[in-house]
Amino acid sequence: MMNKGTILKTARKYILVIITGLFATGMQASAQDLIPLSNLNPEWSKPYEPFRIAGNLYYVGTYDLACYLITTAQGHILINTGLSNSVPMIRKNVEQLGFDPGDIRILLCTQAHFDHVGGIAEMQQLTKAEMMADEGDAEVLTDGGNSDYALGGKGAMFKSVKVGRILHDRDVVSLGGVRITMLHHPGHTQGSCSYLLDVQDDKGSYRVLIANMPSILPQTKLSGMPGYPGVGKDYACTLRAMKQLKFDIWCASHASQFALQKKHKPGDAYNPMAFADRKGYDDELDELQKAYDDKLKEQ
Ligand SMILES: [Zn+2]
């Protein structure tokens, strides 16, 4: 039989064990082991001179991994971060344009793959910004890519991202007078998305499309993947929707997808219309449609 004192002592011991257990789990999560990534394209981490695209929209990404800064008087929005080791480069680019990375309030991404969201967790830690993500990518962001239907299953590829707000098709992200509409464009990931926003300068207003072009990974089967049975149907919807979009200028998740290096050379003067190029957009979508059709025939 236990007296009152012994019961209290025992209870205290168990509480201590529970607390220690929680602490150990917490330690494990923060010292998260990431699986090593190989064969990374060197252009993904090559520096690129940041510049003003149009109005309050700036390019702050690497040579190929596009990151976009949208500035407002109430803080800034950053779309994509590149690889995990690109964070110092992105921060330096933001500073070089005269802005404080500490003023970033909202983080967004175009797709939850490690080459676009690798630095989000660190950026979140540095800025306390809120991550807002398409519903379809929220889980993948949280588990570091392990639940990704095509690349996942081997462990975390990037540090776990805390998602503060879940976005659905046509949801609007607002900050300091800027309104960004999210367009759900699933396929490449289940929550791939594009963004539409209007920016102004002293010459006028531009409707900007930041597009996530629906490229298909070699391992994807359009007849359906175990983690994503509707992948083929989603790609078809996304291709159809993207062809109908109207905009004045466009850019994309990878610089190579919108021929950034041809449209803007380091040191070039401010010229939003260099990014008009409707034909380039349509041609790129035609190619992606062809890749989709060819892959359907294969299966
Ligand atoms: Zn990707």
Boltz pocket constraint, residues with backbone or C-beta under 6 A from the ligand:
constraints:
  - pocket:
      binder: B
      contacts: [[A, 111], [A, 113], [A, 188]]
      max_distance: 6.0
